[in-house]
Amino acid sequence: MATIAVTSARRLLCCVPSLPFISKSNYASAATTFVTANNYLCRLHASSRSISDCKLTLPSSSSSFEMTAKEAQMKGDALKMINASIQAVDPYAAIKRKMRIGIDDKDSLEKLIVEGEHDGELEQINYDLSKYDRIRVVSFGKASAAMASATAEILSSSGKDVDGVVIIKDDHATTEEIELLHNNNIVVRPASHPVPDARSVQGANEILELAKDSDSRTLVIACISGGGSALFCSPREPLTLDDLMQTNAALLASGMPIEKMNIVRKRLENGKGGKLATSAFPAAVLTLVLSDIIGDPMDLIASGPTVPDDDSGWEDACLLVKEYGLDADGDHALPHAVLQLLKLGKEGKLEDTPKSSHPAFCDSPPLCQTVLVGNNSAAVMAAANEADRLGYNPVVLGTRIDGEASVIAGTYVAMADMLSQQRNQNVKADGSTNRFQIAKLPVALISGGETTVTIPSGCNGKGGRNQELALMAAIKLKEIHLRDVVIASCGTDGTDGPTDAAGAIVDGATVDRIEQALDAGRLTAHDAMKRHDAYHFFDDANADDSPHLIRTGPTGTNVADVCITLVK
């Protein structure tokens, strides 16, 4: 069985064992592939945290509601591709690849060497360690523990005084990581996500105080990953934590994309939008980023705490409030204090976020430098490579997929339907053939990005964007009677919405199979979509013995979502 070689027992990801190729004609063996892969995911996660309802049995081939042999094979394959995508963006390994301590051949001085990129060209950033008396590590986001652990290990040979603060999402750090950080004088502060709590404020204020206490002989290393906006949360006066909690809940319910949310968030807090970097001035600041946002905009990831905010202002934030119904008369009204602060800012009565003209950003060489260590593209390409290894013809649709999850699902099903026409060489009733296909069967369509779900006021459903995408895909597959197609959508962080699932995996009989397993009169697929309640629809079908929810547990990384559509 496959494992991940990082620090000893550092993290257990969803590693699927390498299984032998199984003949398409051997139904029982193909079903066993899917069962083995899923059971392995469950056992691996259960070894570190409890997980329920993992046991699977072989599907029966006697009913049209059950998986076909190809579907069973493809479900196992899809899980392997998801596993490969997550392994590729392991934050610990990413930091180790990018940063090291070494001797510069030019001057024989010990330096911290970071492999960066500028305008598409690789460049090496060197920090002469003799210029610094201390190094401070601050980290926040879903990958904060792993990123900070790798950084602390690298710095342990520097001989410098090291300290810092790491804010983690609850249960997103291993015992080994916490011990390693503690031994390097780095404090770990758990906090809430996606809605911040008092612990988020405490941790953020500790980081800001640490930054303000830095001087020109201090190097601050900031490790930032997706989820950092909620975990690193220090309300701007006169706002309260309750104001920010209500604001985050309203932003999530409005369906606003994360990059737009952060334009609003950075104006409401003390550390976002470049303010962490300016708080640390005149210290040097190195930022290592694991991106969870489409296109990797450094000013928006975790609301850009260490980069200048040149591309947005108070006016932009106010326009978004109106556009997404967040004003006083809207469906998702922001707290009065927040709306008032935005109004004052728009009127020029409050200072905006720091721009490139601030000395923290305009010195030459720059005091603040940012390096991307991992992103969605790396995860998608790893899934494509795994698909190729498994015998599929991979097609990467892109890493900028966004929009309503239910709409995107329909697009994937339409593409699968078109590809499936290759099964029949004859001209169909509508005159179409298998000409002009983007790839030959078997095909793996692989995409990355982050969809949204717009929640109406008063909705009490439970789920996430990946589960909603999968549910709508299952409904569409059933509507057009399309079989031997599997669609899996998964959050690389192991969390999809406020649930214990990372996403879901479906086929053309999923809806019938679940509705048959549920008692008469209980939740139907269409009811679940109307209520945005995909989680309960999938989870209530555990008696089906063929789980559709993908449960990986916290993976320790976060580079948005990966969606896989397999067609044979």
C-alpha positions in Angstrom: 0.0 0.0 0.0 1.2 3.5 -0.8 2.3 5.9 1.8 3.7 9.4 1.8 7.3 9.9 2.9 7.5 13.1 4.8 8.4 13.4 8.4 7.7 10.2 10.3 4.0 9.6 10.6 3.6 13.4 9.9 0.4 13.2 7.9 -1.9 10.5 6.6 -3.4 11.6 3.2 -6.0 9.7 1.2 -3.4 7.3 -0.3 -5.0 4.7 -2.5 -3.1 1.4 -2.9 -1.7 0.5 -6.3 -4.1 -2.1 -7.6 -3.6 -4.3 -10.6 -5.5 -3.6 -13.8 -8.8 -5.4 -13.8 -10.5 -6.7 -16.9 -13.5 -4.8 -18.1 -15.4 -8.0 -18.4 -14.8 -9.1 -14.8 -17.5 -7.4 -12.9 -16.7 -8.8 -9.4 -13.1 -7.8 -9.7 -13.9 -4.4 -10.9 -16.3 -3.9 -8.1 -13.6 -5.1 -5.7 -11.3 -2.4 -7.0 -13.8 0.3 -6.0 -14.5 -1.3 -2.7 -10.8 -1.8 -1.9 -9.9 1.8 -2.8 -12.7 3.2 -0.7 -12.0 0.9 2.3 -8.4 1.9 2.1 -9.3 5.6 2.3 -11.4 4.9 5.3 -8.9 2.7 7.1 -6.1 5.2 6.5 -8.1 8.1 7.9 -9.4 6.0 10.8 -5.9 5.2 11.8 -5.6 8.8 13.1 -9.1 9.9 13.6 -12.4 8.0 14.0 -14.6 7.7 11.0 -17.9 5.9 10.7 -19.8 4.0 8.1 -16.7 3.0 6.1 -17.6 -0.6 5.4 -18.5 -1.5 1.8 -19.8 -4.6 0.2 -19.7 -5.7 -3.4 -22.5 -4.2 -5.5 -24.9 -6.6 -7.1 -25.1 -6.7 -10.9 -28.7 -7.8 -10.8 -30.3 -4.4 -10.8 -30.1 -1.5 -13.2 -29.7 0.7 -10.1 -26.3 -0.8 -9.3 -22.9 0.1 -10.7 -21.8 -1.4 -13.9 -18.4 -3.1 -14.0 -16.9 -0.1 -15.8 -18.4 2.3 -13.2 -17.0 0.3 -10.3 -13.5 0.4 -12.0 -13.8 4.1 -12.7 -14.8 5.0 -9.2 -11.6 3.4 -7.9 -9.6 5.1 -10.6 -11.1 8.5 -9.7 -10.2 8.1 -6.1 -6.6 7.3 -7.1 -6.5 10.5 -9.2 -7.8 12.6 -6.3 -5.2 11.0 -4.1 -2.4 11.9 -6.6 -3.6 15.5 -6.8 -3.5 15.9 -3.0 -0.1 14.4 -2.6 1.3 16.7 -5.3 0.5 19.8 -3.2 1.6 18.5 0.2 2.7 21.7 1.9 5.5 20.2 3.9 7.2 18.8 0.7 6.5 22.0 -1.2 8.4 24.2 1.4 11.3 21.7 1.4 11.6 21.9 -2.3 11.6 25.7 -2.4 13.8 26.6 0.6 17.1 25.5 2.1 20.1 26.8 4.1 23.3 26.7 2.2 26.7 28.4 1.5 26.8 30.9 -1.3 29.6 30.0 -3.7 30.3 33.7 -4.4 31.1 34.9 -0.9 31.1 31.7 1.2 28.4 33.1 3.5 25.6 31.0 5.0 22.3 32.0 3.4 18.7 31.1 3.4 18.1 30.2 -0.2 14.6 30.4 -1.7 13.7 29.3 -5.2 11.3 31.9 -6.6 9.8 33.0 -9.9 9.5 36.5 -11.4 7.7 37.2 -14.7 7.7 33.5 -15.5 11.4 33.2 -15.0 13.0 31.2 -12.2 15.0 33.3 -9.7 16.9 32.6 -6.5 16.3 34.8 -3.5 19.2 34.8 -1.0 19.0 36.1 2.6 22.4 36.6 4.2 21.8 35.2 7.7 24.6 37.3 9.2 22.3 40.4 8.8 19.6 39.0 11.1 19.6 38.4 14.8 16.3 36.5 14.9 13.8 34.9 12.5 10.1 34.9 13.2 7.7 32.4 11.7 4.0 33.4 11.4 1.6 31.1 9.7 -2.1 30.9 9.1 -4.4 28.9 6.9 -5.5 25.3 6.5 -1.9 24.3 5.6 -0.3 26.4 8.3 1.0 23.6 10.6 2.7 21.7 7.8 4.2 24.8 6.2 5.5 26.1 9.5 6.9 22.7 10.5 8.9 22.5 7.3 10.1 26.0 7.8 11.1 25.4 11.4 13.0 22.3 10.4 15.0 24.2 7.8 15.8 27.0 10.2 16.9 24.7 13.0 20.4 24.5 11.5 20.7 28.3 11.1 21.8 29.0 14.7 19.5 32.0 14.9 16.9 32.7 17.5 13.6 31.5 16.2 10.1 32.2 17.5 6.6 32.7 16.1 2.9 32.0 16.1 0.9 29.6 14.0 -2.9 29.7 13.7 -4.4 26.4 12.7 -7.9 25.3 11.9 -9.2 23.0 14.6 -7.8 19.4 14.1 -5.6 20.5 11.2 -2.3 19.7 12.9 -0.7 16.4 13.9 0.8 15.7 17.3 4.2 15.6 15.6 3.8 19.0 14.0 2.7 20.6 17.3 5.6 19.1 19.2 8.1 20.2 16.5 6.8 23.8 16.5 6.8 23.9 20.3 10.4 22.7 20.4 11.3 25.6 18.1 9.6 28.2 20.3 6.7 28.6 17.9 3.2 28.8 19.6 0.3 27.0 18.0 -3.2 28.6 18.3 -6.2 26.6 17.1 -9.1 28.7 15.7 -12.4 28.4 13.8 -13.0 28.2 10.1 -14.9 29.3 7.9 -16.4 31.7 10.5 -13.8 33.2 12.9 -14.1 33.1 16.6 -12.4 34.8 19.6 -9.4 32.5 19.2 -8.9 33.8 15.7 -8.7 37.3 17.1 -6.3 36.3 19.8 -4.0 34.5 17.4 -4.1 37.4 14.9 -3.3 40.0 17.6 -0.4 37.9 18.8 1.0 37.8 15.2 0.5 41.5 14.8 2.3 42.3 18.1 5.1 40.0 17.1 5.4 41.9 13.8 5.4 45.3 15.5 8.1 44.1 17.8 10.4 43.4 14.8 13.2 45.6 13.6 15.7 45.8 10.7 17.7 42.8 12.0 14.6 40.6 12.0 13.5 38.3 9.2 9.8 37.5 9.3 8.7 34.4 7.4 5.0 34.3 6.7 3.5 31.0 5.6 0.1 31.6 4.1 -2.5 29.3 2.8 -6.2 29.1 1.9 -8.5 29.6 4.9 -6.1 32.3 6.3 -8.7 35.1 6.0 -10.9 33.5 8.7 -8.1 32.3 10.9 -6.1 35.5 10.9 -8.9 37.9 12.0 -8.3 41.2 13.9 -11.3 43.5 13.7 -10.7 47.1 12.8 -12.1 49.6 15.3 -15.0 50.1 16.0 -15.9 46.7 14.6 -16.4 43.7 16.9 -15.8 40.0 16.3 -19.5 39.5 16.2 -19.6 42.1 13.3 -17.0 40.1 11.4 -18.7 36.7 12.1 -22.0 38.0 10.8 -20.1 39.5 7.8 -18.4 36.2 6.9 -21.7 34.3 7.2 -23.4 36.8 4.9 -20.5 36.7 2.4 -20.7 32.9 2.3 -24.5 32.9 1.9 -24.4 35.4 -0.9 -22.5 33.2 -3.2 -19.7 35.7 -3.6 -16.5 34.2 -5.0 -13.6 34.1 -2.5 -11.5 36.6 -4.4 -14.3 39.2 -4.1 -15.0 38.4 -0.5 -11.4 39.3 0.3 -11.7 42.7 -1.3 -14.4 43.4 1.4 -12.6 41.6 4.3 -9.3 43.4 3.9 -10.9 46.7 4.7 -12.5 45.5 7.9 -9.4 44.2 9.7 -6.0 45.2 11.0 -3.7 42.7 9.3 -5.1 42.2 5.9 -4.4 44.0 2.6 -0.7 44.5 3.2 -1.1 45.6 6.8 0.9 42.7 8.3 3.9 43.7 6.2 3.7 47.3 7.1 3.3 46.4 10.8 6.6 44.5 10.6 8.4 47.4 8.8 11.5 47.8 8.8 11.9 44.1 9.1 12.4 41.9 6.0 9.3 39.8 5.2 9.5 36.6 3.1 6.0 35.2 2.3 5.5 31.6 1.2 2.1 31.0 -0.3 0.0 27.9 -1.0 -2.7 29.3 -3.3 -6.3 28.4 -3.1 -7.6 31.1 -5.5 -8.0 30.9 -9.2 -5.1 32.6 -11.0 -3.0 32.8 -7.8 -3.6 36.6 -7.1 -1.2 37.3 -4.3 -3.2 40.3 -3.1 -6.3 38.1 -2.5 -4.9 34.9 -1.0 -5.8 35.1 2.7 -6.7 38.7 1.8 -3.1 39.6 0.9 -1.6 40.5 4.4 1.9 41.0 3.1 1.5 42.4 -0.3 0.4 46.0 -1.4 -3.3 46.4 -2.3 -3.0 48.3 -5.5 -6.0 46.8 -7.3 -8.9 47.6 -5.0 -10.3 50.3 -2.8 -13.3 51.4 -0.7 -15.3 52.0 -3.9 -14.8 48.4 -5.1 -15.9 47.0 -1.7 -19.0 49.1 -1.8 -19.9 48.0 -5.3 -19.7 44.4 -4.3 -21.9 45.0 -1.3 -24.6 46.3 -3.6 -24.1 43.7 -6.3 -24.5 40.7 -3.9 -27.4 42.0 -1.9 -25.3 42.8 1.2 -26.7 46.3 1.7 -29.2 47.2 4.4 -32.2 46.2 2.2 -30.5 43.1 0.6 -31.1 39.4 1.2 -27.8 39.1 3.0 -27.5 42.4 4.8 -24.2 43.2 6.5 -24.2 44.5 10.1 -24.9 48.2 10.4 -21.4 49.0 11.8 -19.8 47.3 8.8 -21.9 49.2 6.3 -21.2 52.5 8.1 -17.4 51.8 8.1 -17.5 51.1 4.3 -19.5 54.3 3.8 -16.9 56.4 5.7 -14.1 54.8 3.8 -15.8 55.5 0.4 -16.1 59.1 1.5 -12.4 59.3 2.1 -12.7 59.7 5.9 -10.7 56.5 6.7 -7.3 55.3 5.6 -7.3 52.6 3.0 -5.0 49.6 2.7 -1.3 50.3 2.0 -0.2 50.6 -1.6 3.1 50.0 -3.4 4.3 53.4 -2.5 4.7 52.4 1.2 8.5 51.9 2.1 7.8 48.3 3.1 7.2 47.6 -0.6 9.2 50.1 -2.6 12.7 49.7 -1.3 15.3 48.3 -3.6 16.1 45.4 -3.1 12.5 45.0 -1.7 12.1 44.2 1.9 9.0 42.1 1.2 9.2 39.2 -1.2 6.6 36.6 -2.0 7.1 33.0 -3.3 4.4 30.7 -4.6 5.1 27.2 -3.3 2.0 25.3 -4.7 -1.3 25.9 -6.4 -4.3 24.2 -8.1 -2.5 23.7 -11.3 0.0 21.4 -9.6 -2.9 19.3 -8.2 -4.7 19.1 -11.6 -1.6 18.1 -13.5 -0.8 15.4 -11.0 -4.4 14.0 -11.4 -3.8 14.1 -15.2 -0.6 12.2 -14.9 -2.3 9.5 -12.8 -5.1 9.3 -15.3 -2.5 8.7 -18.1 -0.8 6.0 -16.0 -4.2 4.3 -15.5 -4.8 4.1 -19.2 -7.1 7.1 -19.8 -6.7 9.9 -22.3 -6.5 12.9 -20.0 -7.9 16.3 -21.0 -7.2 19.2 -18.7 -10.1 21.6 -19.0 -8.3 24.3 -17.0 -7.8 25.6 -13.5 -10.0 28.6 -13.6 -13.4 26.9 -13.4 -15.9 29.0 -11.4 -19.6 29.8 -11.3 -22.6 28.1 -9.7 -21.8 24.5 -8.9 -25.1 23.2 -10.3 -24.5 25.0 -13.6 -20.9 23.7 -13.9 -22.2 20.2 -13.2 -24.5 20.4 -16.2 -21.6 21.4 -18.4 -19.5 18.4 -17.3 -22.4 16.0 -18.0 -23.0 17.5 -21.4 -19.3 17.0 -22.3 -19.5 13.4 -21.0 -22.6 12.8 -23.2 -20.8 14.0 -26.3 -17.7 11.9 -25.6 -19.9 8.8 -25.0 -21.2 9.0 -28.6 -17.9 7.3 -29.6 -19.4 4.1 -28.2 -21.7 4.0 -31.2 -20.2 4.5 -34.6 -23.6 5.0 -36.2 -25.2 8.4 -36.8 -27.6 9.4 -34.1 -31.2 10.6 -34.6 -30.0 14.2 -34.3 -27.4 13.7 -37.0 -24.4 13.8 -34.7 -21.6 11.3 -34.8 -18.4 10.8 -32.9 -16.5 13.3 -35.1 -14.6 16.2 -33.7 -14.2 14.6 -30.3 -11.6 16.2 -28.0 -10.2 12.7 -27.1 -10.7 9.0 -27.7 -12.3 6.8 -25.1 -11.5 6.1 -22.3 -11.3 9.8 -21.3 -10.5 11.6 -18.1 -11.7 15.2 -18.1 -9.8 17.0 -15.3 -10.5 20.5 -14.0 -9.7 22.8 -11.1 -11.0 25.9 -9.6 -13.7 26.8 -7.1 -17.4 27.0 -7.8 -20.0 28.7 -5.6 -23.4 27.9 -4.2 -25.9 30.8 -3.7 -27.9 30.1 -0.5 -31.3 31.7 -0.3 -32.4 33.3 2.9 -33.7 30.8 5.5 -32.2 27.8 3.8 -31.1 25.1 6.4 -29.6 22.5 4.1 -26.2 21.0 4.7 -23.5 20.5 2.1 -20.7 22.1 0.1 -20.0 23.2 -3.4 -18.4 19.8 -4.4 -21.3 17.8 -3.0 -23.8 20.1 -4.7 -21.9 19.8 -8.0 -21.9 16.0 -7.7 -25.6 15.8 -6.8 -26.6 17.9 -9.8 -24.4 15.8 -12.0 -26.1 12.6 -10.7 -29.5 14.1 -11.5 -28.4 15.1 -15.0 -26.8 11.7 -15.7 -30.1 10.0 -14.7 -32.2 12.4 -16.8 -30.3 11.5 -20.0 -29.9 7.8 -19.0 -26.1 8.1 -19.3 -24.1 5.2 -17.8 -20.4 4.2 -17.6 -19.6 7.8 -16.6 -18.3 8.7 -13.2 -17.9 12.3 -11.8 -16.0 13.1 -8.7 -15.6 16.6 -7.2 -13.3 17.1 -4.2 -11.9 19.9 -2.0 -8.1 19.4 -1.7 -8.3 20.4 1.9 -10.5 17.5 2.9 -13.4 19.8 3.8 -16.4 20.8 1.7 -18.6 23.3 3.4 -19.5 22.7 7.1 -19.3 18.9 6.7 -16.9 16.1 7.4 -16.7 15.2 3.7 -14.3 16.5 1.1 -16.8 16.0 -1.8 -18.7 13.3 -3.5 -18.5 10.8 -6.4 -21.5 9.7 -8.5 -22.5 7.7 -11.6 -25.7 7.4 -13.7 -27.5 5.2 -11.2 -26.6 7.1 -8.1 -29.9 8.9 -7.7 -32.0 5.7 -8.2 -29.7 3.7 -5.9 -30.0 6.2 -3.1 -33.7 6.9 -3.4 -34.4 3.1 -3.4 -32.3 2.7 -0.3 -34.1 5.5 1.6 -37.5 5.0 3.2 -40.5 6.1 1.2 -41.3 9.7 1.5 -37.8 10.7 2.6 -35.5 13.2 0.9 -35.3 12.9 -2.9 -32.5 14.1 -5.1 -34.6 17.1 -6.4 -35.7 17.9 -2.9 -32.0 17.9 -1.8 -31.0 20.3 -4.6 -33.8 22.7 -3.8 -32.8 22.7 -0.1 -29.1 22.7 -0.9 -28.9 19.6 1.3 -26.6 17.3 -0.7 -24.8 16.1 2.4 -27.9 14.5 4.0 -29.0 13.0 0.7 -25.6 11.2 0.2 -25.0 10.5 3.9 -28.5 9.0 4.6 -27.8 6.4 2.0 -25.1 4.6 4.0 -27.3 1.5 4.0 -26.6 1.4 0.2 -23.1 0.1 1.1 -21.6 2.1 -1.7 -20.7 5.5 -0.2 -20.8 8.5 -2.4 -19.3 11.0 0.0 -15.5 11.3 -0.2 -14.1 11.5 3.3 -10.4 12.1 3.5 -10.2 13.9 6.8 -8.1 17.1 7.0 -5.3 16.7 4.4 -3.1 19.6 5.6 -3.2 21.3 2.2 -5.6 23.6 0.4 -5.4 24.6 -3.3 -9.2 24.8 -4.1 -11.0 21.9 -5.8 -10.3 19.2 -8.3 -13.1 17.7 -10.5 -12.7 14.5 -12.5 -15.1 13.2 -15.1 -14.4 9.7 -16.4 -16.0 8.2 -19.6 -15.5 4.7 -21.0 
